[in-house]
Amino acid sequence: MAKIAFIGLGNMGSGMCANLCKAGHEVRAFDLNADSVKAAAGRGAAPAVSLKDAVTGADVVITMLPAGKHVLSVYFGDGGVAAHAAKGTLFIDCSTIAVDDARAAAGKAEADGFRMVDAPVSGGTAGAEAGTLTFMAGGSDEAFVKAKPLLEAMGKNIFHAGGSGNGQAAKIANNMLLGISMIGTCEAFFLAEKLGLDAQTFFDISSVSSGQCWSMTNYCPAPGPVPTAPSNRDYKPGFAVAMMHKDLALAIGAARAAGADLQLGPLAEKVYDNMMARGHGDVDFSGVFKDLHGGL
């Protein structure tokens, strides 16, 4: 079993850390929020009082952080992970960050004698708790082979997407598709309602027809048809508007850098940007359906 430093115990990281503990790994957990560290200790992790305390003696460092600037700072800033980890330590960053930031981090890690994998996730907080996340990993074959058993303790679908940064590329492209399809699903249910179809009837028809998609059958934005969807909890987030907005911004930025001319991606970004501007960043991203009704 591995000795793991887990850094970043937010909504996603807390469940992931707990599942590593359940799998029998020796985990030292750190977060700037002392209450989060205390909660992790209650679920099997050893509490760390600093980055140095968490990292010293670890075989693997796993991070789940808000943005690329945090990843680069935590790993390579003054007194960061790289300053305290033993050479050869495996770094696994599960944050969703810009492709260029992931590749820059991997380059710094390799230059300093470490191995690094970017392994962003799909599956939301429910998947983090249940250990059913999908991981999209970028990095060398050697690094991925070492990371895979740990990712399997936190998820059920583990993919090696290629070299450094390719995990992030897969994640932001996937989430751009999700953002676009959710808006389309919301508009379809809204139109059906306006034309006299109730949500369940439209769901029964479209879920077995050509309009079927994950946003409909697993996460239906109209209350009723999928009892576990956030639409039945007044759009309490499983994946918040602010998070979708962040991922779309990353996708659009990457597209511009790559010279990829996108049409629907920027439109989807504008929809969520508008919701953010009106103070609805903490609503589930399927709340577009409620927003169409003027209810947000």
HELIX and SHEET records of a PDB file:
HELIX    1   1 GLY A   13  LYS A   22  1                                  10    
HELIX    2   2 ALA A   34  ALA A   41  1                                   8    
HELIX    3   3 LEU A   51  VAL A   55  1                                   5    
HELIX    4   4 GLY A   68  PHE A   76  1                                   9    
HELIX    5   5 VAL A   81  HIS A   84  1                                   4    
HELIX    6   6 VAL A   99  ALA A  111  1                                  13    
HELIX    7   7 GLY A  124  ALA A  130  1                                   7    
HELIX    8   8 ASP A  141  GLU A  152  1                                  12    
HELIX    9   9 ASN A  166  LYS A  194  1                                  29    
HELIX   10  10 ALA A  199  SER A  206  1                                   8    
HELIX   11  11 TRP A  214  THR A  217  1                                   4    
HELIX   12  12 PRO A  230  ARG A  233  5                                   4    
HELIX   13  13 VAL A  241  ALA A  258  1                                  18    
HELIX   14  14 LEU A  264  ALA A  277  1                                  14    
HELIX   15  15 PHE A  285  GLY A  287  5                                   3    
HELIX   16  16 VAL A  288  LEU A  292  1                                   5    
SHEET    1   A 6 ALA A  46  PRO A  47  0                                        
SHEET    2   A 6 GLU A  26  PHE A  30  1                                        
SHEET    3   A 6 LYS A   3  ILE A   7  1                                        
SHEET    4   A 6 VAL A  60  THR A  63  1                                        
SHEET    5   A 6 LEU A  90  ASP A  93  1                                        
SHEET    6   A 6 ARG A 115  ASP A 118  1                                        
SHEET    1   B 3 VAL A 121  SER A 122  0                                        
SHEET    2   B 3 LEU A 133  GLY A 138 -1                                        
SHEET    3   B 3 GLY A 155  GLY A 162  1                                        
END                                                                             
